[in-house]
Amino acid sequence: MNKDAVLSRQILLFMLLLTFTIIAIVILGSWLFYSCILDYLPGGATVGDEDQMTMWDWIWIGTAITISLIIALFFTLKLSSRILTPLNAVASSLKKIAQGELDARAYCASSQLGEVNHLVNDFNEMAEKLQTLDFQRKSWNAAIAHELRTPVTILRGRLQGLVDGVFEPDPLLFTNLLKQTEGLTRLIDDLRVISSDGGAGYSLSRSNTDLKETIQIALETFKPEFSRNQFTVRAELRPQQCVCDPLRINQCLVVLFDNALRYSTSKKLVIKNGVFDKENYILVMDEGPGIPREFHDYLFQPFQRGKGARHLHPEGCGLGLSVVKAIMLAHGGDATYAMSKQHHSIFKLTWPVR
């Protein structure tokens, strides 16, 4: 607040100096002008005798100076108010944010200065993003703690049982413990992928790859699962040379196929590949009812799952599609979801042709 007071005084000082300067210029200029008339023009002395300064002249000069100072003071206060009110609001909100009140906002509806309004709006936008990031951080921490708690609890219980002699050393027990460890490894790896600047900073091992072969390998891996769940898979594949990380593309397909097995109700799956508008693409489509539109904006965000997904597969953590998104962003492409005219789900993976 002391800085604001200094600023207001500086504005007042400059306005008063400006007023005095203008008055001085007017008075001195008039004096010099009439001096020239009196000294150099013919008959100037006579004019000077007739136009001597009277008391009323001095009263008029004093009145003009007083009125000028009052007007300058009025406009100075108005200008200071327009400038300092939003600045005070921003400064006060900044202090609150520094103390942890991230919902603090600067409000100023009276300012007519465009730059000041931009400052207030930009500050509020920054505060909004900061609050959103803090909320996301807390949500992430809670979600990660929740996802890690279950496998760690199982591992701790089993290992404590082995130490206390409750469990006999058994290959099946060790296999279950190994599965829990592998699950933790996958979870950590997925978190690493989606934490790499949204995938943009994630390193890939690119190579010239036949995309048709990569898709077929993923389909062969899931063939027993598709048969067991009575899925009909139609693969409309064509040979396609492209530059990508085949292991990561396979990982994306594994997520999409696994989601289809868990959540699709149509039991029909269509896979296509090709090139369109200088982009490689893979389409994975089913003939189900699709995902509710209100959830489309959150589909590829970490730890986001719809009510239907939580009901059908409560043990999932909601990281799969966010990992797919991050991998495709690392390829310089994208992963998107759309609904056909028949309201069927269409997942599309795209990345540039190199």
N, C-alpha and C positions, 0 to 999 in steps of 0.2 A: 504493500500500500504506500510506502514511503516513495518508491520509484514513481508511482502514479501521481502523487502529489507534486514531485519535482517536475514531471512532464507537464502537468497543468500549469505550473508556475512559468515554465519555459514558454509554453504557448501564449500565456498572458503577456509575458515580457516581450516576446517578439511582436505581438499584435500592437502593444503600446508603443514600442520603438518604431514600428511601421507608421503608426498614427502620427507620432511626433515628427518623424522624418518628412511625411507628406506635408504636415503643417509648416514645418521649417522651410521646406522647399517653396511652398506657396507664399509665405511671408517674405522670405529672403528674395525670392524671385520678383515679387511685387515691388519690394524696396529697390532692388537693382534696376528694375524697369523704369520706375518713376525717377530714380536718381539720374538715369541716362537722359530722361526727358528734361529734368531740371537743369542739368549741367551742359548738355550739348545741343539741344534743340533751341531755335530762336524763340524768344519769349518764354522760355522755361522758367526763368526766375519769377516772372509775373504769375505764371500758373502755380508755382510753388507758394507764393505769398497767399494766393487765394485758396490753396488746398492744404493748409497745414493740418496736422493730426489733431483732432479734438478728443475730448473725453468720450464722446459717443463712438468714435472710431476704436478707441481702446476697449470700450465695453463690448463692442461687436466682435473684436478679435478674441477677447476672453470668452465670450459666449460661444463663439464658433469652436474654440479649442475644447471647452467643456462638453459641448454636444458631441464633438468628434470622439472624445475620450469615452463618453457614455456609450455611444454606438459601438466603438471598438471593444469595450468591455462586454457588452451584450453578445456580440457575435463571437467573441473569444470564449465566453462561457458556453454558448451553444455548440461551438466547434469542439471544445474540450469534452463536453458531455457526449457528443456523437462518437468521439474517438475513445474516450476513457471508459465509458459504460461497458461496451463489449469486451474491451481489454481486461477490465476488472472481473467480468464474468468468466473469461477464459482463465485468468490467473487464479481465481477462486476455485474453479473446477479442477485445474491442474493440481492445486494443493490437496484437494479431496482425493483425486486419483492417486497421488503420491502416498496418501495415508491409507489406501486400500479400498476407497469407495469408487469402484469402477463404473457405477451407474450415474456418476456425476456428469452433468451436461451444462454447456453454456447457452444461455437464452438471452437474446437481444432482438426485440422486434422493432425498436425505435430507430435504429441506425439506418441512415440513407446512403452510407458510403459503401460502394460496391466491394472494395478491397477488404473492408472490415467484415462485411457479411460473408465473404469467401473464407476469411480466417476463421470465423465462428463455425461455419458449416464444415470446413475441413477438420477443425478440432473435434467437433461432434462425431464426424465420420471416423476419425482415428480412435476416439474413445469407444465407439460402438464396436469397432473391429477388435480393440484390445479386450473388451468385455467378452466378446464372442470367443476369442482365442483362449481366454482364461476359463470360460465354461467348457470349451472343448478339451482343454488340458485336464480339467478335473474329471470330465467324463471319460477321457482316455485312461487316466490313472485308475479310476474305479473299474472300468471294463477290463483293463489288463490284470489288475489284482484279482478280479472275479475269475477270469479265465485261467490264471496261474494257480489259483487256490486249490481247485479240484485235483489236478494231477499231482501237485506237490503234497497235498494231504494224503492221497493214496500212497505215494512213494514213501512218505514218512511213516505212515501206519504199517505198511508191509515191512519196511526195514526195521522199525522198532519191534515188530513181531518176531522177526528173525533174530534180533539181538536178545530178546527176552525168552526165546525158545518157544513162543506160541506157535510159530509156523516152522515146519520142517523144510530144510533146503530142498527145493523141488524144481526140476526144469520148467514145469508149467508156470510156477510162481515167478521164476526169473524171466520167462518169456513175457508175462504180463507186465513186469516191471520195465522190461526193455521197450514194450509198446508205449507205456506211459512216458518214458524218456524220449522216444521218437516223436510223440505228440508234442512234448515241450519244445523239442528242436524245431519242428515245423512251425509252431506258434512263434517262436523267437525269430525264425527266418522270415516269416510273413510280416512281422512287425518291423523288421529291418528293411524289407522291401518298401512298405508303404510309408516309412519314415524318411526315405531318401529323397527329400524335396518333392514329395508327391510322385516319386518314380523317376523324375527328370535326372536326378543325380545317381541313379542306380546303374551299376556297370553291367554290361552284357558281353557275351562271347558270340559275336556275330560271325556268320559264315554263309557261303552260298548253299542254299538248301532247296530241295524239292518239297514244296509245301504239301503236295498231295501225299507224299510218303510220310511226312510228319503227322498229318491228320490220320492217316491209316494206322500208324503205330498207336496213337491214342485210342482209336476205335477198337483195335485188337485188344488193348489192355482192358477195356470195359465190356468186351463182347460177352464174357460170362455173366456179368451183372445185368446187362441188357436182356440176355436170354432168361435169366432167373426172374426178372421183373416183367417179362413178356412185353418188352419194348420192340417196336418196329422202327428200324433205323434205315433211312434212305440217304445214301451218300452220293451226291452228285459232284464228284471231284474231277478235276482236270489237272494234267501236269503243269506245274508252275514253278519256275525257278525264281527265287527271291533271296534277299539278304536279311537274315534275322538270327535270333538266338533260338535254335530249334528246341532246346530243353525248356526254355521259358514259354515258348508258344505251346509246347506240350503241357506245361503246367497250367496255362490258361484254359486249354481244352479240358483238362482233368477237372478243373473247378466247374466249368459249364456242364460237362457230362454228369458230374456228381450231383450238381444242383437239379438237373433234369430228373435224375433218378429219385431224388428225395422229394421234390416239390411238384413236378409236372403230373397232371392228372390225365393227359391225353394218351400217354403210352406211345406216342409217335414223335419221331425226331427226324429233322432234315438238316443235313450239313452240306454247305456249298463253299466253294472258293473261287477266286478270280481276281481280275484287275479292273478297276474302274477309276477314271479321272486321275491317273498316275498314282493310284494307291492299291496296295494289296489288301484283300479282304477275306475274312472267313465269316460265314453266316451260320449260326446255330439256331434253328427254329423248331418250335413245337406247335401243337394244335390245341393247346389248353386255353383256359379263359384269360390268361394274361395276368399281369401284376396290377393291383389297384393303382389308378393314376395318382392318387395323393402320395404314394410312396416312391414315385419315379425319381424325384429330386434327391432322395436319400439312398438310392439303390446301390451306388458305388462308394458310399461313405463307410468307414470302418465302424464295426460294432452296431450297425443299423440293421434291424430285422423287423419285418412286418409281423402282425399278429398271427397270420396264417402260417408263416414260416416257423415262428416260435412254437406254435401248436403242433405242427407236423414233425419238427426236428428240434426239440428243446435243448439238446446238448450242443448245438452249433454256436459259434461265436460271432458270426457276421463279418468275417475277414476275407472270405474267398473272393468276392467281386471287387473289393478294394485292392486286393493283390493283383487281380487281372488288370484293373485300371492302371495301377502303378507300372506294371510290366509293359503295357502298351504305350504309356507315356514315355517310358525309357526308350522305346523303339522310335519315338518321334510321332507316334500315332495316337489312337484313342480306342476306348471300349465304350460302346453305346448300347442303349436299349430302346426299342421301339415296338409298337403294336401294329399288326397288320389290320386291314379293313375288317377282317373276321375276328379281330381282337386276340390274335395269337401272338405269342412272345417271339421277338427277334433280337438275338444278341449278335452284335457285329464288332469284329476286331479289325482294325485298319492300321496300316503303317505305310510310309512312303516307298515307292519303287526306287531302288538305287541301281 
